Each structure stands twice: as C-alpha cells, then as structure tokens.
Amino acid sequence: MRLYKQVCRLGSVSCHNLTYPDSELLVPRPRASHSLNFVSDCLVLFGGGCEGGRHLDDTWVSFIGKGFQKMPKWQKVNSGIPSGRFGHTCVVMGNLLVLFGGINDHGSRQNDTWVGQVACHETSVITLSWKLLDLQSVAPPSRGAHAACSVDDRLMLIHGGIGLNGLRLGDTWVLEVSESLCYGAWREILTYPSPPARSGHSLTCIGGRSIVLFGGRGLGYEVLNDVWVLDRLEGYDKWAQIPYELPKIPEGVSLPRVGHSATPIVGGRLLIHGGEDSYRHKKDDFWVLDVSAIPSISVQPSTLNSSGLLAKMWKKFEAKGHKPNCRSFHQACADPSGRYLYVFGGMIDRLVQAAESPDLSFDAELFLVELVLEL
C-alpha cells in the first residue's frame, strides 16, 4: 500500500548518462531502429540501421545485475546471425528473446522468427545463442517498422508496419511458442473495429492482459496520437479505441508522434519518450499514460468522456539531471522492477554549421531513466 501511494505521487524522472566519454573501450556503433532488451540481468542490443542506410547484424550484451547506475561494459557476442536488419521487433519471453521481421539495406522485408538465449559464465564472458524458430506453414506477411510486445511469457503480438512495396499494414498477429521452445504457431487476430494501418508506433502489454497501441505514421503519412486497447478476455480478443481530446490535456498538442518508445513501468503505467512529429521535429519529452484510467471496453467511452476522466490518463513528466538529445527511432527497456529504464541510440539532429539547417545523425548515447518516487 505504501509503494502504491508513492507511485501515485510519481511525477518526474531523473536521467543519468551511461556513455563513456572518448573511451577506447569496445562499444556499439551509432544506430537507430534496432532492438534493446533487458533479459537475464543483461542488456541485449541487436541490429539496426546506420549511416548510409546500411543495416547492422551485430549482437551486443552487457551484464547489469543490480548495478543499475554503473557504467556498462559491452561485449560483442555475435555477428551475422540473425541476418542484418533494422525496423525489426524483439520481445522478452521469460529468459528468452523472440525476434521477428525487419528490413535489410536492399529494402527487402523479412518475416522470419528467431529465439535467443543469454548465458553468463564464471569467466565473466557472456554468450548469446540465436536459432531460427520452427514454424508451421502460416506466418505474417514480411514487414518492418511494426510494433510488438510479449504476453504472459508465451505469446508475441505484432501489429502493422511497412510491408512489400512500402505499403503500411494494419493487421494483428499472435505467435504462440511451445513449452519446449522448439516451435511456434502464428495466427491472425481478426476483429472489428481495429487500429488503422500504420508504422513506427508502439505496442505494450500492461498487467498481462491489456495491450496498448499508441501513435505512429498512418497511410496518408500523417502522425497519429490515437490510443487503442486490445483486451484478451476469456480467450476472446477485441480492439477498442480510447477517445480523448488533446486540448483538455496540458501541453497535449505535443502528443502525436512516431518513432517513440513506450515502456511499462512501476504502477501499471506506460512511459513514452521521444519520437518525432509530422514536421520531423524530434522530441526529448517524457509522458506517462496511466492505464488504470483507461476504461474497460465494456464501458461506453462517451459516458466517461463527459466526466473528463479520459483526459486524466495523460501526464507530462519533468526530467531532471542529464539532458539527452531529442531523438526518434531509439529503443528503451526497463529492469524487472519497472523503476529503471535504459535508452540507447536513435536519430538525432546535427548542426553542421550554425547557419545551416539540422542534418540527421545516428546516436550511440546510452542513458538511464530513473523514476523518482516522491515520499
């Protein structure tokens, strides 16, 4: 109960720079649209895109343990497997990673599914083994820049993305992995209504039951700010849009975004960071979406809208300490407690000359976001 009251007064974050300045240590190169996960007390980074539109095929691991604020020591553990890609998704299922899809530097979309497992050895060496998951004949169409999350450590859910010929997708698929973790089966979730086609959005599972979809870029290249919830009740999946009005939210006009991160945090909430708007202006803000304020899909949203409850589900957080660059298409993940988040990479703006317009650049900054519990 005490922790719950503290979480209710959660109102800011503290950022800590974990990037070695001018270090000769081996560190991941700048990148965006990669994957970053916290699994088996380790950070695991894979792939992404870099300068020149090239893909990366490297896997990096850093043991964190309980030393959340220490400077990480990266180890490069793999290269070439899985094949190089960006815009893929990778989720944690128990002590495993499950990776799907992505785009290579030839523009080819992928629809392969990989399983990765981290092993820490007494010699302080960390290894990670990837294997291609054996699937039945049905699989989602090839894609990249989609969104994904894991549910109950047995399911992987994906939505949308950019498919063949650059077409944005609006389909929803779920992967169920066998207990032996040797094979899996994909099936499509068909329900109406459902979120419109998009890419660069987020999909996050809260409390093991509700899956929250937010933002992205739509078919008309517009940047979105809609919120959808997929409730999984008694084995029945149903999408529902949660309506809210931007003018009723302080600074809500800045909410529409694509290429952001959305991470579950302590208290059953969602922390959204960064991204870019329709003018490609990158962001450095932090927003919390309070999932407990989202009604059950069995409740009529109009009834709740009239009381203004839905406007309270959003809150902008103040950021203290280290000030990271504005960024988009970075990646973030949280430790098991949900109090510490790690953010790496992304696209940032770089000024070449003072009189010139910003130029896009890839970033290699790693920073920690600590949720401040106000006593």
Sequence and secondary structure as in RCSB ss.txt:
>XXXX:A:sequence
MRLYKQVCRLGSVSCHNLTYPDSELLVPRPRASHSLNFVSDCLVLFGGGCEGGRHLDDTWVSFIGKGFQKMPKWQ
KVNSGIPSGRFGHTCVVMGNLLVLFGGINDHGSRQNDTWVGQVACHETSVITLSWKLLDLQSVAPPSRGAHAACS
VDDRLMLIHGGIGLNGLRLGDTWVLEVSESLCYGAWREILTYPSPPARSGHSLTCIGGRSIVLFGGRGLGYEVLN
DVWVLDRLEGYDKWAQIPYELPKIPEGVSLPRVGHSATPIVGGRLLIHGGEDSYRHKKDDFWVLDVSAIPSISVQ
PSTLNSSGLLAKMWKKFEAKGHKPNCRSFHQACADPSGRYLYVFGGMIDRLVQAAESPDLSFDAELFLVELVLEL
>XXXX:A:secstr
 HHHHHHHT  EEEEEE   TT  S     BBS EEEEETTEEEEE  EEGGGEEB EEEEEE TT TTS    E
EEEESSS  BBS EEEEETTEEEEEEEE TT  EEEEEEEEEEEE TTS EEEEEEE EE S     BBS EEEE
ETTTEEEEEEEE GGG EEEEEEEEEE TTSSEEEEEEE  SS   SEES EEEEETTTEEEEEEEEETTS EEE
EEEEEEEETTEEEEEEE   GGGSTTGGG   BS EEEEETTTEEEEE  B TT  BB  EEEEEGGGS  TTS 
HHHHHHTTTGGGGEEEEEEEES    BBS EEEE TTSSEEEEE  EEEE SSTTS  EEEEB  EEEEEEE   
